[in-house]
Amino acid sequence: MNQITAYAPATMANFNVGYDILGLSLNDIGDEVELRINGTEENNILDIINGKGLPMDSDKNCCSVVIRKMQEALNNFKGVDIIITKGFAAGSGLGSSSASSAAAAFAYNELMGKPYSNKELVAFAAEGERIACGSAHVDNVAPSILGGVVLSKGKKASDLIQLPLIENLYAVTFFPAIKVNTSDARKILNNTIDLKTLSQQVSFMGAFVSSLYEKDIDLFSASLKDLVVEPRRSLLIPRFKELKKAALENQALAFGISGSGPSVFAIAKNEDEADNIIQAMERVYADLSIKTQAHKHLLCKDSGARIVKK
């Protein structure tokens, strides 16, 4: 096998209750990475489709960096030519660099005969995040590779916990085309949290995990509240309060910020309610000159990275 293409989905990190440790795969939007063995020891970026402004330099592109890390670990420098097809906007808060990094790791692993388990691939994909964002965090790459909801208590394979998922719910993502730098979104956060807020937030996290195992939608809805990050980061998103109000008034089970933003998300019980939530949020921005994109995603556990062409 000399050529292969892998797909990895967009993700929502934090998911309100799990700052930097929790992520959800969105399955139906994502990136594709095509690899072709080139007969050298070098990795080359040939093209980035729909990725204007992304680095073509193999030392700076997350995909080629991930592959180089895998080659170093394997001590096998089988070089590849790389074509990246972006399926959604960079800087959206939906794990753009993570999807590319995850697809690259998954494709190269398959090309080399699967020397690593899917969980072991997460640490390699996180190196793409280090290049793209300055930190090798795994809250996006883990669900992008593994699918579903993933709780990451560390970067090792044994630290990745695949939680059950209440399936057949819908996630709605709403992306206002404004720029929110991850570094700015981190700087705006408080470095301390009072014990009362901490206690309540921890209780929400525990209740959320319990709701997944018990398939309890009411508990799921009641627990998905962000007392720590949302109050600060919501200031970076125009009309955040109005968006949240519109979603909740249209039966959203939960509402929050995806990753560092500017995308926001809502969870709906069914497709009709997801459509209603999208329309309500679009009305909030109707008189603004900000372009928006909205998507609905059927949630399912089997939604991680996969091979789409050999």
ZAPASE-624631 format. One record per atom (N, C-alpha, C): residue in three letters; y, x, z. Coordinates in steps of 0.2 Angstrom, whole numbers, plus 5000, padded with zeros to 4 digits. Layout:
<sites>
AlaYXZ;...
</sites>
This chain:
<sites>
Met499450045000;Met500050005000;Met500650045000;Asn501050044995;Asn501650084994;Asn502350044995;Gln502349974996;Gln502949934996;Gln502749875000;Ile503249855004;Ile503149805009;Ile503849775011;Thr503849705012;Thr504449675014;Thr504349635021;Ala504749645026;Ala504649605032;Ala505349565033;Tyr505249515037;Tyr505749465039;Tyr505749465046;Ala506349465049;Ala506449455056;Ala507049405058;Pro506949365062;Pro507449305063;Pro508049325067;Ala508649285066;Ala509149285071;Ala508949265078;Thr509349285083;Thr509249265090;Thr509849245094;Met509749215099;Met510249195104;Met510049235110;Ala510549285112;Ala510449325118;Ala510749285124;Asn510549305130;Asn510849285137;Asn510549215138;Phe510649165133;Phe510349095134;Phe510649065141;Asn511249085142;Asn511649055148;Asn511449085155;Val510749085156;Val510549105163;Val510249175163;Gly510249215158;Gly509849275158;Gly510349335154;Tyr510849345157;Tyr511349395154;Tyr510949465153;Asp510949485147;Asp510649545145;Asp509849555145;Ile509549495148;Ile508849505149;Ile508449445145;Leu508749395142;Leu508449335140;Leu508649325133;Gly508149305128;Gly508349295121;Gly507849245118;Leu508149205113;Leu507749155110;Leu507749165102;Ser507249165099;Ser507149175092;Ser507349105088;Leu507749115083;Leu507949055079;Leu507549045072;Asn507049085071;Asn506549075066;Asn506849065059;Asp507249025057;Asp507349005050;Asp508049035047;Ile508349075051;Ile508849125047;Ile508749195050;Gly508849245045;Gly508649305047;Gly508749355042;Asp508549415043;Asp508549475038;Asp507949495035;Glu507949515029;Glu507349545026;Glu507449625025;Val506949665026;Val506949735025;Val506349755020;Glu506549785014;Glu506049805010;Glu505949875010;Leu505349905011;Leu505249975011;Leu504749995005;Arg504950055002;Arg504550084997;Arg504450154998;Ile503850174999;Ile503650245000;Ile503950284994;Asn504350344995;Asn504750374990;Asn504450444989;Gly503950464992;Gly503650534991;Gly503950594994;Thr504450574998;Thr504850635001;Thr504750625009;Glu505150665013;Glu505150655020;Glu505850625022;Glu506250595017;Glu506850565018;Glu506850495018;Asn507250465022;Asn507350385021;Asn508050375018;Asn508050335013;Asn508650315009;Asn508850245009;Ile509450225011;Ile509650155010;Ile509850145002;Leu509550104999;Leu509650094992;Leu510250034991;Asp510149984995;Asp510649934994;Asp510649885001;Ile511149855002;Ile511249805007;Ile511549745004;Ile511149695003;Ile511349635000;Ile511649585005;Asn512249565003;Asn512649525008;Asn512849555014;Gly512949625014;Gly513049665019;Gly513649715018;Lys514249685015;Lys514849725014;Lys515049755020;Gly515149825020;Gly515449855025;Gly514949895030;Leu514349875029;Leu513849905033;Leu513649975031;Pro513450015035;Pro513350085033;Pro512750105029;Met512850135023;Met512350165019;Met512050225021;Asp512450265025;Asp512150325028;Asp511550315032;Ser511050355030;Ser510350345034;Ser510450365041;Asp510950405043;Asp511050425050;Asp511450375054;Lys511750325051;Lys512150275054;Lys511850205053;Asn511450195049;Asn511150125048;Asn510550115053;Cys510550055056;Cys510050045061;Cys509350045058;Cys509250015052;Cys508550015049;Cys508250085048;Ser508650135045;Ser508450195044;Ser508350235051;Val508750225055;Val508750255062;Val508050235066;Val507950175065;Val507350145068;Val506650175065;Ile506650185059;Ile506150205055;Ile506050285057;Arg506650325057;Arg506550395059;Arg506250405066;Lys506450355071;Lys506150365077;Lys505450355077;Met505250305073;Met504450295073;Met504150355069;Gln504450385064;Gln504150445061;Gln504150495066;Glu504650505070;Glu504550565075;Glu504050555080;Ala503950485082;Ala503450475087;Ala502750485084;Leu502650465078;Leu502050475074;Leu501950545072;Asn502450585072;Asn502450655069;Asn502150645061;Asn502450595058;Asn502250585051;Asn502850555047;Phe503150605043;Phe503750585040;Phe503650565033;Lys503350505032;Lys503250475026;Lys503850435024;Gly504350465020;Gly504950435018;Gly504950375014;Val505450335015;Val505450265012;Val506150255009;Asp506250215004;Asp506850185001;Asp506850115004;Ile507450105006;Ile507650035010;Ile508149995007;Ile507949935006;Ile508349875004;Ile508449825009;Ile509049815011;Ile509149765017;Ile509449705014;Thr509249645015;Thr509549585013;Thr509749545020;Lys510349535020;Lys510649505026;Lys510649425025;Gly510349395030;Gly510349325029;Gly510849285033;Phe511249315037;Phe511849285041;Phe512349335042;Ala512949315045;Ala513449355046;Ala513449405051;Ala513649475050;Ala513649525055;Ala514249505060;Gly514149515066;Gly514749495071;Gly514749425073;Ser514149395072;Ser514149315073;Ser513949305080;Gly513649355084;Gly513349335090;Gly512649315090;Leu512349315084;Leu511649295083;Leu511149355082;Gly511349415084;Gly510949465083;Gly510849495076;Ser511349505073;Ser511349535066;Ser510949605065;Ser511249645069;Ser510949715069;Ser510149715072;Ser510049665076;Ser509449665079;Ser508949635074;Ala509049585070;Ala508649565065;Ala508449615060;Ser508949655058;Ser508749715053;Ser508349765057;Ser508549785063;Ser508149835066;Ser507449805067;Ala507349745069;Ala506649715070;Ala506249715064;Ala506549695058;Ala506249695052;Ala506049765050;Ala506449815051;Ala506249875049;Ala505649905053;Ala505649895059;Ala505149915063;Ala504449885062;Phe504549815060;Phe503949785059;Phe503649805052;Ala504049815047;Ala503849835040;Ala503549905040;Tyr503849945044;Tyr503650015044;Tyr502950025047;Asn502849985053;Asn502249985057;Asn501649955052;Glu501849905048;Glu501349875044;Glu501149935038;Leu501649965036;Leu501550015030;Leu501150075033;Met501150085039;Met500850145042;Met500150125045;Gly499950065044;Gly499250045046;Gly499250015053;Lys499849985056;Lys499949955062;Lys499750005068;Pro500050065069;Pro499850105075;Pro500150075081;Tyr500650035081;Tyr500950005087;Tyr500849935088;Ser500849905094;Ser500749835095;Ser501449805094;Asn501549745093;Asn502249715092;Asn502649725098;Lys502349725104;Lys502749735110;Lys503049815110;Glu502649855108;Glu502849925108;Glu503349935102;Leu503449895097;Leu503949905092;Leu504649885095;Val504649855100;Val505349835103;Val505749895105;Ala505449945108;Ala505850005110;Ala506050035104;Phe505750045099;Phe505950075093;Phe506550035090;Ala506449965089;Ala506949925086;Ala507649925091;Ala507549935097;Ala508149945101;Ala508550005100;Glu508250055097;Glu508650115095;Glu509150095089;Gly508950045085;Gly509450025080;Gly510049995083;Glu509949955089;Glu510449925093;Glu510949985096;Arg510650035098;Arg511050095100;Arg511550115095;Ile511250125089;Ile511750145084;Ile512250095082;Ala512050025082;Ala512549975080;Ala513049955085;Cys512749955092;Cys513149925097;Cys513349975103;Gly513050035103;Gly513150085108;Gly512650085114;Ser512150035114;Ser511750025119;Ser511050005116;Ala510550035119;Ala509850015116;Ala509549955120;His509949895120;His509749835124;His509149805120;Val508749765123;Val508149735120;Val508149655120;Asp508749625123;Asp508749555123;Asp508749515117;Asn508949545111;Asn508949515105;Asn508349545101;Val508149605101;Val507649635097;Val506949605099;Ala506849595106;Ala506249575108;Ala506049505105;Pro506449455106;Pro506249385103;Pro506249395095;Ser506649435092;Ser506649435085;Ser505949465083;Ile505649505086;Ile504949535085;Ile504449485087;Leu504449465093;Leu503949425096;Leu503949355095;Gly504549325094;Gly504649255093;Gly504749215100;Gly504949155100;Gly505049115106;Gly505549135110;Val505449125117;Val505849155122;Val505549215126;Val505949265126;Val505749325129;Val506149345135;Leu505849365141;Leu506249385146;Leu506049465147;Ser506549505147;Ser506449575146;Ser506749605153;Lys506249635157;Lys506449665163;Lys506549735163;Gly506349765157;Gly506449835155;Gly506249845148;Lys506249905145;Lys506149915138;Lys505349935136;Lys504949945141;Lys504249955140;Lys503949895138;Ala503349905134;Ala502949845132;Ala502749805138;Ser502549835143;Ser502349795149;Ser502949755153;Asp503549775151;Asp504149745154;Asp504349675150;Leu504049665144;Leu504249605140;Leu503749545142;Ile504149495144;Ile503749435146;Ile503849375141;Gln503349355138;Gln503449295133;Gln503349235137;Leu503849195138;Leu503849135141;Leu503649075137;Pro503349025140;Pro503248965136;Pro503848935133;Leu503748895128;Leu504348865125;Leu504248785124;Ile504748745126;Ile504648675125;Ile504848665118;Glu504348655114;Glu504348655107;Glu504648585104;Asn504848585098;Asn505148525094;Asn505848505097;Leu506148545101;Leu506848545102;Leu507248575096;Tyr507848565096;Tyr508248595091;Tyr508848635094;Ala508948695091;Ala509548735093;Ala510048725088;Val510648705090;Val511248705085;Val511648765086;Thr511848805081;Thr512248865081;Thr512948845077;Phe513448865080;Phe514148845077;Phe514548915078;Phe514648945072;Phe514949005071;Phe515648995068;Pro516249005072;Pro516849015070;Pro517049085067;Ala517249085061;Ala517349155058;Ala517949195061;Ile517849215067;Ile518349255070;Ile518049315073;Lys518349365074;Lys518049435076;Lys518049435084;Val517449445087;Val517449455094;Val517049525095;Asn517349575096;Asn516949645097;Asn516549635103;Thr515949665103;Thr515449665109;Thr515749705114;Ser516149755113;Ser516449805118;Ser516949765121;Asp517349725118;Asp517949685121;Asp517549625125;Ala517049595123;Ala516649545126;Ala516349565133;Arg516249635133;Arg515949665139;Arg516549685144;Lys517049705141;Lys517649725145;Lys517949665149;Ile517949605146;Ile518249555149;Ile517849525155;Leu517249545156;Leu516849525162;Leu517049555168;Asn516949515174;Asn517049545180;Asn516449595182;Asn516649645186;Asn516149695188;Asn515749675194;Thr516049625198;Thr515749595204;Thr515649525204;Ile515249495208;Ile515149425208;Ile515049415216;Asp515249355218;Asp515249335225;Asp514549315226;Leu514249315232;Leu513549305234;Leu513449225233;Lys513849185234;Lys513749115233;Lys513549095226;Thr514049125221;Thr513849115214;Thr513249155212;Leu513149215214;Leu512449245213;Leu511849205215;Ser511849175221;Ser511349135223;Ser511249075219;Gln511749045217;Gln511648985213;Gln511449005206;Gln511649055203;Gln511449075196;Gln510749095196;Val510549135201;Val509849155202;Val509349085202;Ser509649035206;Ser509248975207;Ser509148945200;Phe509748945196;Phe509648915189;Phe509148955185;Met509149015185;Met508649055181;Met507949035183;Gly507849035190;Gly507149015192;Gly506948945190;Ala507448895190;Ala507348835188;Ala507148825181;Phe507548865177;Phe507448865170;Phe506748895168;Val506548945171;Val505848975170;Val505348915172;Ser505448885177;Ser504948835179;Ser504948775174;Ser505548755172;Ser505548705167;Ser505148715161;Leu505148775159;Leu504748795153;Leu503948785154;Tyr503748805160;Tyr503048805161;Tyr502848735163;Glu503348695165;Glu503148625167;Glu503348575161;Lys503648605156;Lys503848555150;Lys504348505153;Asp504748525157;Asp505148475160;Asp505848475157;Ile506048435153;Ile506648435149;Ile507248425153;Asp507148375158;Asp507748365163;Asp507948425167;Leu507448465169;Leu507548525173;Leu507848575169;Phe507548575163;Phe507848625157;Phe508548615156;Ser508748555156;Ser509448535154;Ser509848555160;Ala509648535166;Ala510048545172;Ala510148625174;Ser509648665172;Ser509648735174;Ser510048775169;Leu510148755163;Leu510448805158;Leu511248805159;Lys511448835165;Lys512148835166;Lys512348915168;Asp512948935165;Asp513149005165;Asp513749005170;Leu513649025176;Leu514249035181;Leu514549095180;Val514349145177;Val514549215177;Val514949235171;Val514649235165;Val514849255159;Val515349205156;Glu515049145155;Glu515449095151;Glu516149085153;Pro516349085160;Pro517049075162;Pro517549125159;Arg517249185158;Arg517749245155;Arg517649245148;Arg517049245145;Arg517049255138;Arg517249195134;Ser517249135137;Ser517449075133;Ser518249075132;Leu518549125135;Leu519249135133;Leu519449165127;Leu518849195124;Leu518949225117;Leu518749185111;Ile518549115113;Ile518349075108;Ile518849015108;Pro519149005102;Pro519648945102;Pro519248885103;Arg519648835107;Arg519448775109;Arg518648765112;Phe518548815115;Phe517848815118;Phe517748755122;Lys518148735127;Lys518048685131;Lys517948615127;Glu518348615122;Glu518348555117;Glu517648545114;Leu517348605112;Leu516748615108;Leu516148595113;Lys516248615119;Lys515748605124;Lys515748525126;Lys516348495127;Lys516348425128;Lys516048385123;Ala516248405116;Ala515948365111;Ala515248365110;Ala514948425112;Ala514248435111;Ala513848395117;Leu514148395123;Leu513848365129;Leu513948285128;Glu514448265125;Glu514548195124;Glu514148165119;Asn513848215115;Asn513348185110;Asn512648205111;Gln512448205118;Gln511848215121;Gln511548285121;Ala511948335120;Ala511648405120;Ala511348415127;Leu510748445127;Leu510448465133;Leu510748525137;Ala511048565133;Ala511348625136;Ala511848645130;Phe512348685133;Phe512848715128;Phe513048785131;Gly513148835127;Gly513348895129;Gly513648945123;Ile513749005125;Ile513949065121;Ile513249105119;Ser513249115112;Ser512649155110;Ser512849225110;Gly512449265114;Gly512649335114;Gly513349345117;Ser513749385113;Ser514449405115;Ser514849355112;Gly514649305108;Gly515049265104;Gly515249295097;Pro515649265093;Pro515949195094;Pro515549135093;Ser514949145091;Ser514449085090;Ser514349055097;Val514348985097;Val514148945102;Val513448915100;Phe513148885105;Phe512548845104;Phe512448785108;Ala512048745105;Ala511848685109;Ala511148665108;Ile510848635113;Ile510148615112;Ile510048545112;Ala509648515107;Ala509648445106;Ala508848425106;Lys508748365108;Lys508048335109;Lys507748325102;Asn508148315097;Asn507848295090;Asn508348315085;Glu508148305079;Glu508548325073;Glu509148275072;Asp509048215073;Asp509648175073;Asp510248185077;Glu510048205084;Glu510548225089;Glu510848295087;Ala510448335084;Ala510748395082;Ala511248385076;Asp511148345072;Asp511648325066;Asp512248295070;Asn512148255074;Asn512748225078;Asn513148275081;Ile512848325084;Ile513148375088;Ile513548425083;Ile513248435077;Ile513648475072;Ile514248445070;Gln514148385068;Gln514748345066;Gln515348335071;Ala515148335078;Ala515648325083;Ala515948395084;Met515648445083;Met515948515084;Met516348525078;Glu516148505072;Glu516548525066;Glu517248485067;Arg517248425070;Arg517848385070;Arg518348425075;Val518048455080;Val518548495085;Val518948545081;Tyr518648575075;Tyr518948625072;Tyr519248605065;Ala519248535064;Ala519448505058;Ala520248525056;Asp520648535061;Asp521348545059;Asp521548625060;Leu521048665061;Leu521148735062;Leu521048765055;Ser521348825054;Ser521248865048;Ser520648915049;Ile520148905053;Ile519648945054;Ile519048915051;Lys518748955047;Lys518048935043;Lys517548935048;Thr517048895047;Thr516548885052;Thr515848875048;Gln515348895051;Gln514648885049;Gln514248855055;Ala513848805053;Ala513448775058;Ala512748765055;His512248775059;His511548775057;His511148735063;Lys510548705061;Lys510148685066;Lys509448715065;His509148725071;His508448765071;His507948735075;Leu507448715072;Leu506848685075;Leu506548745079;Leu506448735086;Leu506248785090;Leu505448785090;Cys505148845089;Cys504448855089;Cys504248925092;Lys503748935095;Lys503548995098;Lys503349045093;Asp502949025087;Asp502749075082;Asp503349085077;Ser503849115079;Ser504449125076;Ser504749195075;Gly504249245076;Gly504449315076;Gly504449345070;Ala504549415070;Ala504449455063;Ala503849445060;Arg503849445053;Arg503249435049;Arg503349465042;Ile502749485039;Ile502749515032;Ile502849455027;Val503249465023;Val503349415018;Val503149435011;Lys503049495010;Lys502849525003;Lys502549595004;Lys501949595000;Lys501649665000;Lys501549684993;
</sites>
